Amino acid sequence: MEREQLITKWLDNELSDAELQEFKRLEDYEDLVRIAETTKQLVPPAYKATQEYERLQTSLDTKKKSGIIYLKPFLKVAAILILFAGIYYATTLSQQTVEITTAIAQKEVVTLPDNSIVTINAMSDLYYDPATWDEFRAVTLDGEAYFQVAKGATFSVETSNGVISVLGTQFNVRNRDDKFEVYCYEGSVQVDTGEHTVILKPGDRFRESVKIASTNTSTALSQPSWIVNETSFEKTPLGEVLKEFERHYNVTVSLDKEVENLLFTGTFTHLDMEIALKSISLPFNLSHKKQGNKVTLSRD
């Protein structure tokens, strides 16, 4: 087997017993092992290892063709070091980011490195980097989550529709498709969409591009209703309500287009599908029919 193939398979931990013995007979075997051990202690640059090795090999082949066939030992070491550095960098980088994903009808409670607590709603994704947390408290959210942020430096929630920044507070973020909503439960929250920057106080809500101020902070909610297995809506299109219903009951809902933009104010439970369907359909005099995992809502 060619020397380069042996090295590649060794790096990928794919050598057979026979190939391993052949690899150990290479004249620079000890150098390769020593470089491997040394590289693990480095913070390598962002090399693309395969491309760099191929570029170096092409350069060497060109020199061979032109009559220059000398291959200095340090060039061998450099090529191998590039391979190790790139592989180590790629593997350590991929291990730094923590991803939490929830399935249909699932909620997950996560404690972040600073003891902030995040409750993640169904069908949502949350990402953060523990390696940089002490310098930069930030998470990325796709879906919905309730944050109870510990006091400290600025804490940011980055979404596709805007960035929420706080110091220590409690708030809910819903970022699904093109729908974006932030509700402040405690402290103050800054929401920046690029076009709008607003400050929310307890009871205030920011929905897509509009701030809705609380008229009475004494009646402000203490936490989102979905934490206790209910989902509440205020003047929300029925089609959007049913998308949330689908996330909690693993069904597909069909709805007449003529009623999908009717505004729903109310709550449905996550614990009983029949009761939930009645809560949604009765205010609009709709009938519902369930067959397998398909639900149909229609006017009588």
C-alpha positions as CSV (number, residue, x, y, z in Angstrom):
1,M,0.0,0.0,0.0
2,E,1.2,3.5,-0.8
3,R,2.7,5.5,2.1
4,E,0.1,8.3,1.7
5,Q,-2.8,5.8,1.9
6,L,-1.4,4.2,5.0
7,I,-1.1,7.6,6.7
8,T,-4.7,8.6,5.7
9,K,-6.2,5.3,7.0
10,W,-4.1,5.7,10.2
11,L,-5.5,9.2,10.7
12,D,-9.0,7.8,10.2
13,N,-8.3,4.9,12.6
14,E,-9.2,2.4,9.8
15,L,-6.0,0.3,9.5
16,S,-6.3,-3.5,9.6
17,D,-3.9,-5.4,11.8
18,A,-1.7,-6.2,8.8
19,E,-1.8,-2.6,7.6
20,L,-0.9,-1.4,11.1
21,Q,2.2,-3.5,11.1
22,E,3.1,-2.2,7.6
23,F,2.5,1.4,8.9
24,K,4.8,0.7,11.9
25,R,7.6,-0.3,9.5
26,L,7.7,3.2,7.9
27,E,11.0,4.8,8.4
28,D,9.4,7.9,9.9
29,Y,6.8,6.1,12.0
30,E,8.1,7.5,15.3
31,D,8.1,11.0,13.9
32,L,4.4,10.6,12.8
33,V,3.4,9.4,16.3
34,R,5.3,12.2,18.0
35,I,3.7,14.8,15.7
36,A,0.3,13.4,16.5
37,E,0.8,13.7,20.2
38,T,2.2,17.2,19.9
39,T,-0.7,18.3,17.7
40,K,-3.3,17.4,20.3
41,Q,-1.9,20.1,22.6
42,L,-2.1,22.8,19.9
43,V,-4.9,25.2,19.0
44,P,-4.5,24.9,15.3
45,P,-5.3,27.4,12.5
46,A,-8.4,26.9,10.4
47,Y,-6.6,24.9,7.6
48,K,-8.6,22.7,5.2
49,A,-6.4,19.7,5.6
50,T,-7.2,17.7,2.6
51,Q,-7.0,20.7,0.2
52,E,-3.7,21.8,1.8
53,Y,-2.2,18.4,1.5
54,E,-3.3,18.0,-2.2
55,R,-1.9,21.5,-3.0
56,L,1.4,20.6,-1.5
57,Q,1.5,17.2,-3.2
58,T,0.7,18.9,-6.6
59,S,3.5,21.3,-6.1
60,L,5.9,18.5,-5.3
61,D,4.8,16.4,-8.3
62,T,5.3,19.5,-10.5
63,K,8.9,19.8,-9.2
64,K,9.5,16.1,-9.9
65,K,8.4,16.5,-13.5
66,S,10.7,19.5,-14.0
67,G,13.6,17.4,-12.8
68,I,13.7,18.6,-9.2
69,I,13.1,15.4,-7.3
70,Y,14.4,16.4,-3.8
71,L,11.9,16.0,-1.0
72,K,13.3,17.5,2.2
73,P,12.3,15.9,5.5
74,F,10.9,19.1,6.9
75,L,8.4,19.2,4.0
76,K,7.2,15.8,4.9
77,V,6.7,16.9,8.5
78,A,4.9,20.1,7.3
79,A,2.4,18.2,5.2
80,I,1.7,15.8,8.0
81,L,1.4,18.6,10.6
82,I,-1.2,20.3,8.3
83,L,-3.2,17.1,8.2
84,F,-3.1,16.7,11.9
85,A,-3.9,20.3,12.7
86,G,-6.8,20.5,10.3
87,I,-8.3,17.2,11.6
88,Y,-7.8,18.2,15.3
89,Y,-9.3,21.7,14.6
90,A,-12.4,20.2,12.8
91,T,-13.1,17.7,15.5
92,T,-12.7,20.1,18.5
93,L,-14.7,22.8,16.8
94,S,-17.6,20.4,16.1
95,Q,-17.5,19.3,19.8
96,Q,-17.8,22.8,21.1
97,T,-21.4,23.6,20.1
98,V,-24.1,22.1,22.2
99,E,-27.4,21.4,20.4
100,I,-30.7,20.6,22.1
101,T,-33.6,19.4,19.9
102,T,-37.1,18.6,21.0
103,A,-39.6,16.4,19.2
104,I,-43.3,16.6,18.7
105,A,-45.1,16.9,22.1
106,Q,-41.8,17.1,23.9
107,K,-40.4,19.8,26.3
108,E,-36.9,20.0,27.6
109,V,-35.5,22.0,30.6
110,V,-31.8,23.0,30.1
111,T,-29.4,24.6,32.6
112,L,-26.8,26.8,30.9
113,P,-23.2,27.2,32.2
114,D,-24.2,30.4,34.1
115,N,-27.2,28.6,35.8
116,S,-29.7,30.3,33.5
117,I,-32.6,28.0,32.9
118,V,-34.3,27.5,29.5
119,T,-37.5,25.5,29.0
120,I,-37.7,24.5,25.3
121,N,-41.1,23.9,23.7
122,A,-41.9,21.1,21.2
123,M,-40.2,21.0,17.8
124,S,-37.5,23.5,18.7
125,D,-33.7,23.8,18.4
126,L,-31.4,25.6,20.8
127,Y,-27.6,26.0,20.3
128,Y,-24.8,27.5,22.4
129,D,-21.0,27.3,22.7
130,P,-19.8,26.5,26.3
131,A,-16.2,27.3,25.3
132,T,-17.0,31.0,24.8
133,W,-19.8,31.3,27.4
134,D,-17.8,33.2,30.0
135,E,-17.1,35.9,27.5
136,F,-20.3,35.9,25.5
137,R,-23.6,34.6,26.8
138,A,-25.5,33.8,23.7
139,V,-27.8,31.1,22.3
140,T,-29.4,30.5,18.9
141,L,-33.1,29.6,18.9
142,D,-35.3,28.1,16.2
143,G,-38.7,27.5,17.7
144,E,-40.0,28.5,21.1
145,A,-38.4,28.7,24.6
146,Y,-38.9,30.3,28.0
147,F,-35.8,31.9,29.5
148,Q,-35.0,32.5,33.2
149,V,-31.7,34.4,32.9
150,A,-29.2,34.6,35.8
151,K,-27.8,38.0,36.6
152,G,-24.6,38.9,34.8
153,A,-23.3,40.2,31.5
154,T,-25.6,40.7,28.5
155,F,-27.4,37.5,27.5
156,S,-28.5,37.3,23.9
157,V,-31.0,35.1,22.1
158,E,-30.3,35.1,18.4
159,T,-33.1,34.1,15.9
160,S,-33.7,34.4,12.2
161,N,-36.1,37.3,12.9
162,G,-34.3,39.3,15.5
163,V,-32.0,39.4,18.5
164,I,-33.2,39.6,22.1
165,S,-30.8,41.1,24.7
166,V,-31.1,41.1,28.5
167,L,-29.0,41.2,31.7
168,G,-31.1,39.1,34.0
169,T,-34.8,38.5,33.5
170,Q,-37.6,36.1,32.4
171,F,-39.1,36.1,28.9
172,N,-40.5,33.9,26.2
173,V,-39.4,33.8,22.5
174,R,-41.4,32.2,19.7
175,N,-39.6,32.1,16.4
176,R,-41.4,29.8,14.1
177,D,-41.2,30.2,10.3
178,D,-41.8,33.9,9.7
179,K,-43.6,34.4,13.0
180,F,-41.7,36.2,15.7
181,E,-43.0,37.0,19.2
182,V,-41.4,38.0,22.5
183,Y,-43.2,38.3,25.8
184,C,-41.5,39.9,28.9
185,Y,-42.4,38.4,32.3
186,E,-39.8,40.0,34.5
187,G,-37.2,42.8,34.2
188,S,-36.7,44.3,30.8
189,V,-36.0,42.9,27.4
190,Q,-34.5,44.6,24.3
191,V,-35.7,43.3,20.9
192,D,-33.7,44.3,17.8
193,T,-35.0,43.2,14.4
194,G,-32.7,45.4,12.3
195,E,-35.7,47.6,11.4
196,H,-37.1,48.0,14.9
197,T,-35.5,48.2,18.4
198,V,-37.8,48.2,21.4
199,I,-37.7,47.8,25.1
200,L,-40.2,45.5,26.7
201,K,-41.3,45.7,30.4
202,P,-43.3,43.0,32.3
203,G,-46.5,42.3,30.4
204,D,-45.3,43.9,27.2
205,R,-45.3,41.8,24.0
206,F,-43.5,42.3,20.7
207,R,-45.2,40.5,17.8
208,E,-43.5,40.5,14.4
209,S,-43.0,44.3,14.1
210,V,-45.4,45.7,16.6
211,K,-44.9,46.4,20.4
212,I,-48.0,45.7,22.4
213,A,-47.8,47.4,25.8
214,S,-49.4,46.0,28.9
215,T,-52.3,48.0,30.1
216,N,-52.0,46.6,33.7
217,T,-48.7,45.1,34.9
218,S,-50.4,43.7,38.0
219,T,-52.3,41.2,35.8
220,A,-49.2,40.2,33.8
221,L,-48.6,36.5,33.5
222,S,-45.9,34.9,35.6
223,Q,-44.9,32.4,32.9
224,P,-46.1,31.1,29.5
225,S,-49.1,28.8,29.6
226,W,-47.3,26.1,27.6
227,I,-45.1,25.4,30.6
228,V,-48.2,23.9,32.3
229,N,-49.3,22.0,29.1
230,E,-51.6,24.6,27.6
231,T,-51.1,27.0,24.7
232,S,-52.8,30.4,24.8
233,F,-53.4,32.8,21.9
234,E,-54.6,36.4,21.6
235,K,-56.1,37.5,18.3
236,T,-54.1,34.9,16.4
237,P,-55.0,33.6,12.9
238,L,-56.6,30.2,13.2
239,G,-54.2,28.6,10.7
240,E,-51.3,29.6,13.0
241,V,-53.1,28.2,16.0
242,L,-53.5,24.8,14.3
243,K,-49.8,24.6,13.4
244,E,-49.1,24.8,17.1
245,F,-51.8,22.2,17.7
246,E,-50.0,19.9,15.2
247,R,-46.7,20.2,17.1
248,H,-48.3,18.9,20.3
249,Y,-50.4,16.1,18.9
250,N,-48.5,14.7,15.9
251,V,-51.3,15.1,13.5
252,T,-52.0,17.0,10.2
253,V,-54.9,19.4,10.2
254,S,-56.9,20.4,7.2
255,L,-58.9,23.6,7.3
256,D,-61.1,25.5,4.9
257,K,-59.2,28.5,3.5
258,E,-62.2,30.7,4.2
259,V,-61.7,30.4,8.0
260,E,-57.9,30.0,8.3
261,N,-57.5,33.8,8.9
262,L,-60.2,34.1,11.6
263,L,-58.6,35.4,14.8
264,F,-58.6,33.1,17.8
265,T,-58.3,34.1,21.4
266,G,-58.2,31.3,23.8
267,T,-56.4,28.2,25.1
268,F,-56.0,24.6,24.2
269,T,-54.7,21.8,26.4
270,H,-51.8,19.5,25.5
271,L,-53.2,16.6,27.4
272,D,-56.5,15.7,25.7
273,M,-56.9,16.0,21.9
274,E,-60.6,15.9,21.9
275,I,-61.0,18.7,24.5
276,A,-58.3,20.7,22.6
277,L,-60.2,20.4,19.3
278,K,-63.4,21.5,20.9
279,S,-61.6,24.5,22.5
280,I,-60.5,25.6,19.0
281,S,-63.5,24.7,16.9
282,L,-66.5,25.7,19.0
283,P,-65.8,29.5,19.0
284,F,-66.2,29.4,15.2
285,N,-69.0,26.8,15.0
286,L,-66.7,24.4,13.2
287,S,-67.0,20.6,13.2
288,H,-64.0,18.3,13.4
289,K,-63.3,14.8,12.2
290,K,-60.3,12.7,13.0
291,Q,-59.1,9.7,10.9
292,G,-55.7,8.2,11.8
293,N,-53.3,11.1,12.2
294,K,-55.4,13.4,10.1
295,V,-57.9,16.0,11.4
296,T,-60.3,18.0,9.3
297,L,-62.0,21.2,10.5
298,S,-64.9,22.5,8.5
299,R,-68.0,24.6,8.6
300,D,-71.3,22.7,9.1
